[in-house]
Amino acid sequence: MAISISTLRRVTCVVPDSGLAINYLENLFQARRLRNVPTHINSAMSLRLAHVGLGDLVIELVEPLSPNSFWKSRLEEDGAHVVSLAYGTDDMEQLIADLSAERLDLLEAENDAVWCKCRHITGFDLVLEPWNKNRPEQKPGGWGDVSPMLHVEITHPDIAEAGRWLEKLFGSQRVEKAFSEFLAGITAGRMDIKHFSLGDAVLQYIEPRHDAGPWWDLLQRAGPSVHNITWLVDDMPAVAKASDAAGTKDLRYFEFDYSPLFGEENRIGDKTVGRIIDCAHLLGFHLELSERQARNISDFMFKAV
Ligand SMILES: [Fe+2]
């Protein structure tokens, strides 16, 4: 039986310069630097650890300092990237048994956490920590000028298989079906797209065809991986200006008409601007941003945005 898990606690990225990454997020969104965030990472190791809040997401930045460390090799081999997603679980023992049965490498981490090496299956490693289910966690959120996080977007060679595995282990479900089918339709066959829940988060799995540009390139280079993380913004021109000032460029710029999905009567403006900012070298993931697509968007989303 699937193990129940908490809300998404944090996303951990290895980056070359955590100070630069935080400045960047502050400049674009007024993201908030966070102090004293519990972590599975031993900060006595030769690294700099920093946390920043964006929307409802805690982003954990690991900057390796020592040339001969595990973290430094990760950074050199794969560049800046998303390493893991962390959740609490109310049954560590059962979880460890289940993951061991999957023949996955499990590492002991700080604060009794277990680090599960499942990137080849899900696109990221999982960090699981003890969690008292009867003591609900306050989801903080509201950091910076963005919505709650919409999804973590992952490029993957077999998204149906990733979904089945997450369902088996964690009770994940396919969510936002109409939305993901609409998006897949726009790509005219370049991508299959399915959204799965994991805790309160949405994972947007992309199965790219050879002509799908950066999603295909990342998959070839690094295997299943997080490509970007996505939020809604209210002031897209201000974000574009800040990105420009910070020296980053768009990887993709979109102007979509979403009314076939959300209904003509719910339309906001005559077009919706979206962009993916090419900043994975700074943050470990690209930023995907969209204007609010329609007045009724929350009817189509797994969580209220
Ligand atoms: Fe996306």
py3Dmol code that shows the C-alpha trace and the ligand (Angstrom):
import py3Dmol

protein = """\
ATOM      1  CA  MET A   1       0.000   0.000   0.000  1.00  0.00           C
ATOM      2  CA  ALA A   2       1.173   3.507  -0.783  1.00  0.00           C
ATOM      3  CA  ILE A   3       2.803   5.472   2.021  1.00  0.00           C
ATOM      4  CA  SER A   4       1.301   8.835   2.903  1.00  0.00           C
ATOM      5  CA  ILE A   5       3.578  11.846   2.675  1.00  0.00           C
ATOM      6  CA  SER A   6       3.545  15.455   3.799  1.00  0.00           C
ATOM      7  CA  THR A   7       3.393  18.569   1.639  1.00  0.00           C
ATOM      8  CA  LEU A   8       6.527  19.329  -0.351  1.00  0.00           C
ATOM      9  CA  ARG A   9       9.063  20.623   2.167  1.00  0.00           C
ATOM     10  CA  ARG A  10      11.836  21.862  -0.103  1.00  0.00           C
ATOM     11  CA  VAL A  11      13.557  21.481  -3.438  1.00  0.00           C
ATOM     12  CA  THR A  12      17.337  21.140  -3.217  1.00  0.00           C
ATOM     13  CA  CYS A  13      19.597  22.435  -5.985  1.00  0.00           C
ATOM     14  CA  VAL A  14      23.349  22.365  -6.403  1.00  0.00           C
ATOM     15  CA  VAL A  15      24.568  25.711  -7.735  1.00  0.00           C
ATOM     16  CA  PRO A  16      27.930  27.393  -8.357  1.00  0.00           C
ATOM     17  CA  ASP A  17      27.109  30.558  -6.354  1.00  0.00           C
ATOM     18  CA  SER A  18      24.257  30.587  -3.826  1.00  0.00           C
ATOM     19  CA  GLY A  19      24.588  34.340  -3.177  1.00  0.00           C
ATOM     20  CA  LEU A  20      24.169  35.097  -6.861  1.00  0.00           C
ATOM     21  CA  ALA A  21      21.144  32.778  -7.060  1.00  0.00           C
ATOM     22  CA  ILE A  22      19.441  34.493  -4.117  1.00  0.00           C
ATOM     23  CA  ASN A  23      20.164  37.985  -5.470  1.00  0.00           C
ATOM     24  CA  TYR A  24      18.687  36.920  -8.782  1.00  0.00           C
ATOM     25  CA  LEU A  25      15.432  35.688  -7.207  1.00  0.00           C
ATOM     26  CA  GLU A  26      15.245  38.806  -5.019  1.00  0.00           C
ATOM     27  CA  ASN A  27      15.676  41.061  -8.063  1.00  0.00           C
ATOM     28  CA  LEU A  28      13.088  39.286 -10.193  1.00  0.00           C
ATOM     29  CA  PHE A  29      10.409  38.533  -7.583  1.00  0.00           C
ATOM     30  CA  GLN A  30      11.331  39.979  -4.195  1.00  0.00           C
ATOM     31  CA  ALA A  31      11.826  36.378  -3.102  1.00  0.00           C
ATOM     32  CA  ARG A  32      12.603  36.004   0.595  1.00  0.00           C
ATOM     33  CA  ARG A  33      15.824  34.669   2.117  1.00  0.00           C
ATOM     34  CA  LEU A  34      14.913  32.168   4.853  1.00  0.00           C
ATOM     35  CA  ARG A  35      16.833  31.346   8.037  1.00  0.00           C
ATOM     36  CA  ASN A  36      16.984  28.204  10.158  1.00  0.00           C
ATOM     37  CA  VAL A  37      15.274  25.867   7.697  1.00  0.00           C
ATOM     38  CA  PRO A  38      15.543  22.227   8.853  1.00  0.00           C
ATOM     39  CA  THR A  39      17.579  20.206   6.358  1.00  0.00           C
ATOM     40  CA  HIS A  40      18.935  16.743   5.579  1.00  0.00           C
ATOM     41  CA  ILE A  41      22.292  18.207   4.573  1.00  0.00           C
ATOM     42  CA  ASN A  42      25.223  18.250   6.932  1.00  0.00           C
ATOM     43  CA  SER A  43      26.367  21.853   6.862  1.00  0.00           C
ATOM     44  CA  ALA A  44      29.688  20.918   8.463  1.00  0.00           C
ATOM     45  CA  MET A  45      30.644  19.529   5.066  1.00  0.00           C
ATOM     46  CA  SER A  46      32.570  21.893   2.890  1.00  0.00           C
ATOM     47  CA  LEU A  47      29.661  23.735   1.363  1.00  0.00           C
ATOM     48  CA  ARG A  48      27.559  26.864   1.697  1.00  0.00           C
ATOM     49  CA  LEU A  49      23.874  26.258   2.363  1.00  0.00           C
ATOM     50  CA  ALA A  50      21.164  28.882   1.787  1.00  0.00           C
ATOM     51  CA  HIS A  51      17.365  28.898   1.626  1.00  0.00           C
ATOM     52  CA  VAL A  52      15.004  31.138  -0.241  1.00  0.00           C
ATOM     53  CA  GLY A  53      11.193  31.197  -0.352  1.00  0.00           C
ATOM     54  CA  LEU A  54       9.335  31.758  -3.620  1.00  0.00           C
ATOM     55  CA  GLY A  55       5.542  31.472  -3.619  1.00  0.00           C
ATOM     56  CA  ASP A  56       4.960  28.476  -1.335  1.00  0.00           C
ATOM     57  CA  LEU A  57       8.211  26.768  -2.265  1.00  0.00           C
ATOM     58  CA  VAL A  58      11.353  26.526  -0.133  1.00  0.00           C
ATOM     59  CA  ILE A  59      14.364  26.394  -2.434  1.00  0.00           C
ATOM     60  CA  GLU A  60      17.497  24.964  -0.842  1.00  0.00           C
ATOM     61  CA  LEU A  61      20.742  26.003  -2.501  1.00  0.00           C
ATOM     62  CA  VAL A  62      23.912  23.992  -2.024  1.00  0.00           C
ATOM     63  CA  GLU A  63      27.146  25.666  -3.102  1.00  0.00           C
ATOM     64  CA  PRO A  64      30.118  23.294  -2.918  1.00  0.00           C
ATOM     65  CA  LEU A  65      33.287  24.866  -1.579  1.00  0.00           C
ATOM     66  CA  SER A  66      35.771  22.014  -1.565  1.00  0.00           C
ATOM     67  CA  PRO A  67      37.242  20.809  -4.886  1.00  0.00           C
ATOM     68  CA  ASN A  68      37.166  17.117  -3.923  1.00  0.00           C
ATOM     69  CA  SER A  69      33.667  16.720  -2.556  1.00  0.00           C
ATOM     70  CA  PHE A  70      30.568  14.788  -3.557  1.00  0.00           C
ATOM     71  CA  TRP A  71      28.703  18.038  -4.231  1.00  0.00           C
ATOM     72  CA  LYS A  72      31.485  19.495  -6.346  1.00  0.00           C
ATOM     73  CA  SER A  73      31.533  16.391  -8.563  1.00  0.00           C
ATOM     74  CA  ARG A  74      27.739  16.599  -8.967  1.00  0.00           C
ATOM     75  CA  LEU A  75      28.121  20.208 -10.073  1.00  0.00           C
ATOM     76  CA  GLU A  76      30.977  19.437 -12.450  1.00  0.00           C
ATOM     77  CA  GLU A  77      29.310  16.409 -13.995  1.00  0.00           C
ATOM     78  CA  ASP A  78      25.780  17.724 -14.497  1.00  0.00           C
ATOM     79  CA  GLY A  79      26.096  21.492 -14.060  1.00  0.00           C
ATOM     80  CA  ALA A  80      23.728  23.300 -11.695  1.00  0.00           C
ATOM     81  CA  HIS A  81      20.609  21.132 -11.301  1.00  0.00           C
ATOM     82  CA  VAL A  82      17.747  20.085  -9.050  1.00  0.00           C
ATOM     83  CA  VAL A  83      19.033  17.232  -6.907  1.00  0.00           C
ATOM     84  CA  SER A  84      16.086  16.279  -4.705  1.00  0.00           C
ATOM     85  CA  LEU A  85      12.567  16.947  -3.445  1.00  0.00           C
ATOM     86  CA  ALA A  86      12.016  16.508   0.305  1.00  0.00           C
ATOM     87  CA  TYR A  87       8.856  15.202   2.014  1.00  0.00           C
ATOM     88  CA  GLY A  88       7.918  13.959   5.444  1.00  0.00           C
ATOM     89  CA  THR A  89       6.498  10.466   5.890  1.00  0.00           C
ATOM     90  CA  ASP A  90       4.589   9.008   8.829  1.00  0.00           C
ATOM     91  CA  ASP A  91       6.007   5.514   8.390  1.00  0.00           C
ATOM     92  CA  MET A  92       9.764   5.619   7.796  1.00  0.00           C
ATOM     93  CA  GLU A  93      10.141   1.923   8.480  1.00  0.00           C
ATOM     94  CA  GLN A  94       7.625   0.835   5.866  1.00  0.00           C
ATOM     95  CA  LEU A  95       8.965   3.340   3.409  1.00  0.00           C
ATOM     96  CA  ILE A  96      12.527   2.085   3.773  1.00  0.00           C
ATOM     97  CA  ALA A  97      11.268  -1.481   3.274  1.00  0.00           C
ATOM     98  CA  ASP A  98       9.330  -0.454   0.138  1.00  0.00           C
ATOM     99  CA  LEU A  99      12.224   1.470  -1.372  1.00  0.00           C
ATOM    100  CA  SER A 100      14.687  -1.304  -0.567  1.00  0.00           C
ATOM    101  CA  ALA A 101      12.388  -3.739  -2.372  1.00  0.00           C
ATOM    102  CA  GLU A 102      12.754  -1.478  -5.410  1.00  0.00           C
ATOM    103  CA  ARG A 103      16.534  -2.043  -5.155  1.00  0.00           C
ATOM    104  CA  LEU A 104      17.226   1.648  -4.780  1.00  0.00           C
ATOM    105  CA  ASP A 105      20.256   3.107  -3.028  1.00  0.00           C
ATOM    106  CA  LEU A 106      19.265   4.654   0.291  1.00  0.00           C
ATOM    107  CA  LEU A 107      21.646   6.948   2.142  1.00  0.00           C
ATOM    108  CA  GLU A 108      21.335   8.050   5.718  1.00  0.00           C
ATOM    109  CA  ALA A 109      21.193  11.843   6.007  1.00  0.00           C
ATOM    110  CA  GLU A 110      20.930  14.425   8.791  1.00  0.00           C
ATOM    111  CA  ASN A 111      17.889  14.584  11.081  1.00  0.00           C
ATOM    112  CA  ASP A 112      17.029  10.912  10.480  1.00  0.00           C
ATOM    113  CA  ALA A 113      16.274  11.585   6.840  1.00  0.00           C
ATOM    114  CA  VAL A 114      16.730   8.997   4.109  1.00  0.00           C
ATOM    115  CA  TRP A 115      18.020  10.057   0.724  1.00  0.00           C
ATOM    116  CA  CYS A 116      16.666   7.802  -1.989  1.00  0.00           C
ATOM    117  CA  LYS A 117      18.567   7.668  -5.263  1.00  0.00           C
ATOM    118  CA  CYS A 118      15.653   7.436  -7.666  1.00  0.00           C
ATOM    119  CA  ARG A 119      16.518  10.113 -10.196  1.00  0.00           C
ATOM    120  CA  HIS A 120      16.658   7.558 -13.029  1.00  0.00           C
ATOM    121  CA  ILE A 121      12.992   6.708 -12.294  1.00  0.00           C
ATOM    122  CA  THR A 122      11.440  10.041 -11.310  1.00  0.00           C
ATOM    123  CA  GLY A 123      13.853  12.719 -12.589  1.00  0.00           C
ATOM    124  CA  PHE A 124      15.005  13.716  -9.072  1.00  0.00           C
ATOM    125  CA  ASP A 125      16.116  12.031  -5.873  1.00  0.00           C
ATOM    126  CA  LEU A 126      13.690  11.881  -2.962  1.00  0.00           C
ATOM    127  CA  VAL A 127      14.519  12.869   0.600  1.00  0.00           C
ATOM    128  CA  LEU A 128      12.137  11.369   3.158  1.00  0.00           C
ATOM    129  CA  GLU A 129      12.015  12.566   6.729  1.00  0.00           C
ATOM    130  CA  PRO A 130      10.084  11.536   9.844  1.00  0.00           C
ATOM    131  CA  TRP A 131       6.726  13.284  10.012  1.00  0.00           C
ATOM    132  CA  ASN A 132       4.022  13.218  12.628  1.00  0.00           C
ATOM    133  CA  LYS A 133       0.848  12.996  10.585  1.00  0.00           C
ATOM    134  CA  ASN A 134      -1.272  14.105  13.523  1.00  0.00           C
ATOM    135  CA  ARG A 135       0.603  17.380  13.776  1.00  0.00           C
ATOM    136  CA  PRO A 136      -0.316  19.214  10.577  1.00  0.00           C
ATOM    137  CA  GLU A 137       2.405  21.366   9.078  1.00  0.00           C
ATOM    138  CA  GLN A 138       1.757  25.010   8.424  1.00  0.00           C
ATOM    139  CA  LYS A 139       2.448  25.593   4.771  1.00  0.00           C
ATOM    140  CA  PRO A 140       4.031  29.050   4.800  1.00  0.00           C
ATOM    141  CA  GLY A 141       3.957  30.501   1.310  1.00  0.00           C
ATOM    142  CA  GLY A 142       3.245  33.962   0.053  1.00  0.00           C
ATOM    143  CA  TRP A 143       6.928  34.755  -0.517  1.00  0.00           C
ATOM    144  CA  GLY A 144       7.666  37.207  -3.318  1.00  0.00           C
ATOM    145  CA  ASP A 145       5.493  38.466  -6.161  1.00  0.00           C
ATOM    146  CA  VAL A 146       4.410  35.080  -7.547  1.00  0.00           C
ATOM    147  CA  SER A 147       1.580  32.557  -7.142  1.00  0.00           C
ATOM    148  CA  PRO A 148       2.049  29.309  -5.247  1.00  0.00           C
ATOM    149  CA  MET A 149       4.227  26.993  -7.336  1.00  0.00           C
ATOM    150  CA  LEU A 150       2.294  25.551 -10.289  1.00  0.00           C
ATOM    151  CA  HIS A 151       4.513  22.586 -11.068  1.00  0.00           C
ATOM    152  CA  VAL A 152       7.957  21.056 -11.203  1.00  0.00           C
ATOM    153  CA  GLU A 153       8.588  20.194 -14.854  1.00  0.00           C
ATOM    154  CA  ILE A 154      10.567  17.083 -15.673  1.00  0.00           C
ATOM    155  CA  THR A 155      11.902  15.744 -18.951  1.00  0.00           C
ATOM    156  CA  HIS A 156      11.614  11.963 -19.033  1.00  0.00           C
ATOM    157  CA  PRO A 157      11.741   9.137 -21.610  1.00  0.00           C
ATOM    158  CA  ASP A 158       8.692   7.236 -20.274  1.00  0.00           C
ATOM    159  CA  ILE A 159       6.230   9.389 -18.364  1.00  0.00           C
ATOM    160  CA  ALA A 160       3.599   6.680 -18.000  1.00  0.00           C
ATOM    161  CA  GLU A 161       6.151   4.506 -16.198  1.00  0.00           C
ATOM    162  CA  ALA A 162       7.200   7.387 -13.910  1.00  0.00           C
ATOM    163  CA  GLY A 163       3.520   7.934 -13.030  1.00  0.00           C
ATOM    164  CA  ARG A 164       2.928   4.236 -12.287  1.00  0.00           C
ATOM    165  CA  TRP A 165       5.940   4.119  -9.970  1.00  0.00           C
ATOM    166  CA  LEU A 166       4.874   7.241  -8.055  1.00  0.00           C
ATOM    167  CA  GLU A 167       1.352   5.867  -7.722  1.00  0.00           C
ATOM    168  CA  LYS A 168       2.612   2.542  -6.406  1.00  0.00           C
ATOM    169  CA  LEU A 169       4.958   4.047  -3.825  1.00  0.00           C
ATOM    170  CA  PHE A 170       3.231   7.287  -2.818  1.00  0.00           C
ATOM    171  CA  GLY A 171      -0.342   7.111  -4.089  1.00  0.00           C
ATOM    172  CA  SER A 172       0.295   9.785  -6.732  1.00  0.00           C
ATOM    173  CA  GLN A 173      -2.583  10.469  -9.090  1.00  0.00           C
ATOM    174  CA  ARG A 174      -2.885  11.866 -12.546  1.00  0.00           C
ATOM    175  CA  VAL A 175      -4.103  15.452 -12.074  1.00  0.00           C
ATOM    176  CA  GLU A 176      -4.898  18.483 -14.258  1.00  0.00           C
ATOM    177  CA  LYS A 177      -5.786  16.137 -17.109  1.00  0.00           C
ATOM    178  CA  ALA A 178      -7.655  18.666 -19.271  1.00  0.00           C
ATOM    179  CA  PHE A 179      -4.903  21.252 -18.792  1.00  0.00           C
ATOM    180  CA  SER A 180      -2.069  18.859 -19.655  1.00  0.00           C
ATOM    181  CA  GLU A 181      -3.915  17.508 -22.700  1.00  0.00           C
ATOM    182  CA  PHE A 182      -4.506  21.060 -23.912  1.00  0.00           C
ATOM    183  CA  LEU A 183      -0.776  21.832 -23.537  1.00  0.00           C
ATOM    184  CA  ALA A 184       0.248  18.603 -25.295  1.00  0.00           C
ATOM    185  CA  GLY A 185      -2.101  19.560 -28.153  1.00  0.00           C
ATOM    186  CA  ILE A 186      -0.338  22.901 -28.589  1.00  0.00           C
ATOM    187  CA  THR A 187       3.016  21.133 -29.076  1.00  0.00           C
ATOM    188  CA  ALA A 188       1.627  19.254 -32.119  1.00  0.00           C
ATOM    189  CA  GLY A 189       3.263  15.967 -31.201  1.00  0.00           C
ATOM    190  CA  ARG A 190       6.627  17.290 -30.020  1.00  0.00           C
ATOM    191  CA  MET A 191       5.767  16.380 -26.421  1.00  0.00           C
ATOM    192  CA  ASP A 192       3.547  14.049 -24.491  1.00  0.00           C
ATOM    193  CA  ILE A 193       2.559  15.761 -21.224  1.00  0.00           C
ATOM    194  CA  LYS A 194       1.038  14.275 -18.081  1.00  0.00           C
ATOM    195  CA  HIS A 195       0.689  15.813 -14.625  1.00  0.00           C
ATOM    196  CA  PHE A 196       0.984  13.711 -11.451  1.00  0.00           C
ATOM    197  CA  SER A 197       0.521  14.733  -7.842  1.00  0.00           C
ATOM    198  CA  LEU A 198       3.200  14.123  -5.228  1.00  0.00           C
ATOM    199  CA  GLY A 199       2.018  15.323  -1.828  1.00  0.00           C
ATOM    200  CA  ASP A 200       0.528  18.745  -2.551  1.00  0.00           C
ATOM    201  CA  ALA A 201       2.860  19.386  -5.497  1.00  0.00           C
ATOM    202  CA  VAL A 202       2.239  18.816  -9.191  1.00  0.00           C
ATOM    203  CA  LEU A 203       4.903  17.155 -11.317  1.00  0.00           C
ATOM    204  CA  GLN A 204       4.568  18.008 -14.987  1.00  0.00           C
ATOM    205  CA  TYR A 205       6.184  15.154 -16.885  1.00  0.00           C
ATOM    206  CA  ILE A 206       7.291  15.899 -20.435  1.00  0.00           C
ATOM    207  CA  GLU A 207       8.188  13.105 -22.832  1.00  0.00           C
ATOM    208  CA  PRO A 208       9.954  15.007 -25.595  1.00  0.00           C
ATOM    209  CA  ARG A 209      10.361  14.026 -29.245  1.00  0.00           C
ATOM    210  CA  HIS A 210      13.745  14.639 -30.917  1.00  0.00           C
ATOM    211  CA  ASP A 211      12.527  18.059 -32.158  1.00  0.00           C
ATOM    212  CA  ALA A 212      11.502  19.321 -28.681  1.00  0.00           C
ATOM    213  CA  GLY A 213      14.608  21.503 -28.265  1.00  0.00           C
ATOM    214  CA  PRO A 214      15.953  21.996 -24.724  1.00  0.00           C
ATOM    215  CA  TRP A 215      13.779  19.235 -23.152  1.00  0.00           C
ATOM    216  CA  TRP A 216      15.215  16.717 -25.625  1.00  0.00           C
ATOM    217  CA  ASP A 217      18.745  18.083 -25.217  1.00  0.00           C
ATOM    218  CA  LEU A 218      18.596  17.875 -21.408  1.00  0.00           C
ATOM    219  CA  LEU A 219      17.241  14.325 -21.546  1.00  0.00           C
ATOM    220  CA  GLN A 220      20.069  13.259 -23.868  1.00  0.00           C
ATOM    221  CA  ARG A 221      22.698  14.966 -21.745  1.00  0.00           C
ATOM    222  CA  ALA A 222      21.571  14.127 -18.208  1.00  0.00           C
ATOM    223  CA  GLY A 223      18.745  11.542 -18.380  1.00  0.00           C
ATOM    224  CA  PRO A 224      15.469  12.169 -16.512  1.00  0.00           C
ATOM    225  CA  SER A 225      15.833  15.637 -14.955  1.00  0.00           C
ATOM    226  CA  VAL A 226      14.010  18.717 -13.725  1.00  0.00           C
ATOM    227  CA  HIS A 227      13.929  21.198 -16.601  1.00  0.00           C
ATOM    228  CA  ASN A 228      12.093  24.102 -14.962  1.00  0.00           C
ATOM    229  CA  ILE A 229       9.796  25.164 -12.129  1.00  0.00           C
ATOM    230  CA  THR A 230       6.675  27.204 -12.835  1.00  0.00           C
ATOM    231  CA  TRP A 231       4.794  30.078 -11.208  1.00  0.00           C
ATOM    232  CA  LEU A 232       2.188  32.637 -12.250  1.00  0.00           C
ATOM    233  CA  VAL A 233       3.159  36.308 -12.126  1.00  0.00           C
ATOM    234  CA  ASP A 234       0.969  39.419 -12.141  1.00  0.00           C
ATOM    235  CA  ASP A 235       3.465  41.816 -13.699  1.00  0.00           C
ATOM    236  CA  MET A 236       5.214  40.044 -16.581  1.00  0.00           C
ATOM    237  CA  PRO A 237       6.769  43.239 -18.066  1.00  0.00           C
ATOM    238  CA  ALA A 238       8.444  43.984 -14.709  1.00  0.00           C
ATOM    239  CA  VAL A 239       9.842  40.434 -14.530  1.00  0.00           C
ATOM    240  CA  ALA A 240      11.111  40.652 -18.122  1.00  0.00           C
ATOM    241  CA  LYS A 241      12.832  43.941 -17.320  1.00  0.00           C
ATOM    242  CA  ALA A 242      14.466  42.490 -14.190  1.00  0.00           C
ATOM    243  CA  SER A 243      15.608  39.402 -16.114  1.00  0.00           C
ATOM    244  CA  ASP A 244      17.130  41.643 -18.759  1.00  0.00           C
ATOM    245  CA  ALA A 245      18.895  43.741 -16.115  1.00  0.00           C
ATOM    246  CA  ALA A 246      20.269  40.555 -14.542  1.00  0.00           C
ATOM    247  CA  GLY A 247      21.649  39.470 -17.931  1.00  0.00           C
ATOM    248  CA  THR A 248      19.384  36.442 -18.496  1.00  0.00           C
ATOM    249  CA  LYS A 249      17.469  35.729 -21.696  1.00  0.00           C
ATOM    250  CA  ASP A 250      14.329  33.850 -22.622  1.00  0.00           C
ATOM    251  CA  LEU A 251      14.729  30.236 -23.612  1.00  0.00           C
ATOM    252  CA  ARG A 252      11.145  30.322 -24.909  1.00  0.00           C
ATOM    253  CA  TYR A 253       8.514  33.050 -25.252  1.00  0.00           C
ATOM    254  CA  PHE A 254       4.849  32.130 -25.742  1.00  0.00           C
ATOM    255  CA  GLU A 255       1.658  33.971 -26.543  1.00  0.00           C
ATOM    256  CA  PHE A 256      -1.215  31.573 -26.052  1.00  0.00           C
ATOM    257  CA  ASP A 257      -4.953  31.832 -26.424  1.00  0.00           C
ATOM    258  CA  TYR A 258      -6.325  29.620 -23.656  1.00  0.00           C
ATOM    259  CA  SER A 259     -10.006  30.284 -24.271  1.00  0.00           C
ATOM    260  CA  PRO A 260     -10.635  26.877 -25.947  1.00  0.00           C
ATOM    261  CA  LEU A 261      -9.785  25.390 -22.524  1.00  0.00           C
ATOM    262  CA  PHE A 262     -11.017  27.934 -19.995  1.00  0.00           C
ATOM    263  CA  GLY A 263     -13.927  29.376 -22.011  1.00  0.00           C
ATOM    264  CA  GLU A 264     -14.222  32.622 -23.932  1.00  0.00           C
ATOM    265  CA  GLU A 265     -16.289  34.175 -21.119  1.00  0.00           C
ATOM    266  CA  ASN A 266     -13.410  33.701 -18.636  1.00  0.00           C
ATOM    267  CA  ARG A 267     -10.739  35.269 -20.808  1.00  0.00           C
ATOM    268  CA  ILE A 268      -8.368  37.896 -19.358  1.00  0.00           C
ATOM    269  CA  GLY A 269      -7.018  40.142 -22.140  1.00  0.00           C
ATOM    270  CA  ASP A 270      -6.549  39.132 -25.761  1.00  0.00           C
ATOM    271  CA  LYS A 271      -3.491  36.940 -25.188  1.00  0.00           C
ATOM    272  CA  THR A 272      -1.553  35.331 -22.360  1.00  0.00           C
ATOM    273  CA  VAL A 273       2.199  35.805 -22.241  1.00  0.00           C
ATOM    274  CA  GLY A 274       4.403  33.027 -20.931  1.00  0.00           C
ATOM    275  CA  ARG A 275       8.156  32.660 -20.931  1.00  0.00           C
ATOM    276  CA  ILE A 276      10.860  30.281 -19.833  1.00  0.00           C
ATOM    277  CA  ILE A 277      13.905  32.192 -18.640  1.00  0.00           C
ATOM    278  CA  ASP A 278      17.234  30.542 -19.354  1.00  0.00           C
ATOM    279  CA  CYS A 279      18.699  30.579 -15.849  1.00  0.00           C
ATOM    280  CA  ALA A 280      19.403  26.944 -14.951  1.00  0.00           C
ATOM    281  CA  HIS A 281      23.127  27.788 -14.760  1.00  0.00           C
ATOM    282  CA  LEU A 282      22.271  30.125 -11.830  1.00  0.00           C
ATOM    283  CA  LEU A 283      19.447  28.304 -10.019  1.00  0.00           C
ATOM    284  CA  GLY A 284      19.656  24.670 -11.111  1.00  0.00           C
ATOM    285  CA  PHE A 285      16.354  25.033 -13.016  1.00  0.00           C
ATOM    286  CA  HIS A 286      14.878  27.348 -15.599  1.00  0.00           C
ATOM    287  CA  LEU A 287      12.036  29.646 -14.525  1.00  0.00           C
ATOM    288  CA  GLU A 288       8.752  29.117 -16.348  1.00  0.00           C
ATOM    289  CA  LEU A 289       6.374  32.025 -15.814  1.00  0.00           C
ATOM    290  CA  SER A 290       2.909  32.705 -17.094  1.00  0.00           C
ATOM    291  CA  GLU A 291       0.374  35.429 -16.751  1.00  0.00           C
ATOM    292  CA  ARG A 292      -2.899  34.290 -15.214  1.00  0.00           C
ATOM    293  CA  GLN A 293      -4.641  32.514 -18.078  1.00  0.00           C
ATOM    294  CA  ALA A 294      -8.301  33.055 -17.140  1.00  0.00           C
ATOM    295  CA  ARG A 295     -10.571  34.039 -14.270  1.00  0.00           C
ATOM    296  CA  ASN A 296     -11.516  30.402 -13.624  1.00  0.00           C
ATOM    297  CA  ILE A 297      -8.011  28.915 -13.773  1.00  0.00           C
ATOM    298  CA  SER A 298      -8.305  27.390 -10.295  1.00  0.00           C
ATOM    299  CA  ASP A 299     -11.108  25.102 -11.576  1.00  0.00           C
ATOM    300  CA  PHE A 300      -8.467  23.337 -13.682  1.00  0.00           C
ATOM    301  CA  MET A 301      -5.636  23.215 -11.151  1.00  0.00           C
ATOM    302  CA  PHE A 302      -4.823  20.616  -8.539  1.00  0.00           C
ATOM    303  CA  LYS A 303      -4.190  23.265  -5.916  1.00  0.00           C
ATOM    304  CA  ALA A 304      -5.604  26.769  -5.600  1.00  0.00           C
ATOM    305  CA  VAL A 305      -3.488  29.344  -7.372  1.00  0.00           C
TER     306      VAL A 305
END
"""
ligand_1 = """\
1
LIG
Fe 5.346 23.702 -17.501
"""
view = py3Dmol.view(width=600, height=400)
view.addModel(protein, "pdb")
view.setStyle({"model": 0}, {"cartoon": {"style": "trace"}})
view.addModel(ligand_1, "xyz")
view.setStyle({"model": 1}, {"stick": {}})
view.zoomTo()
view.show()
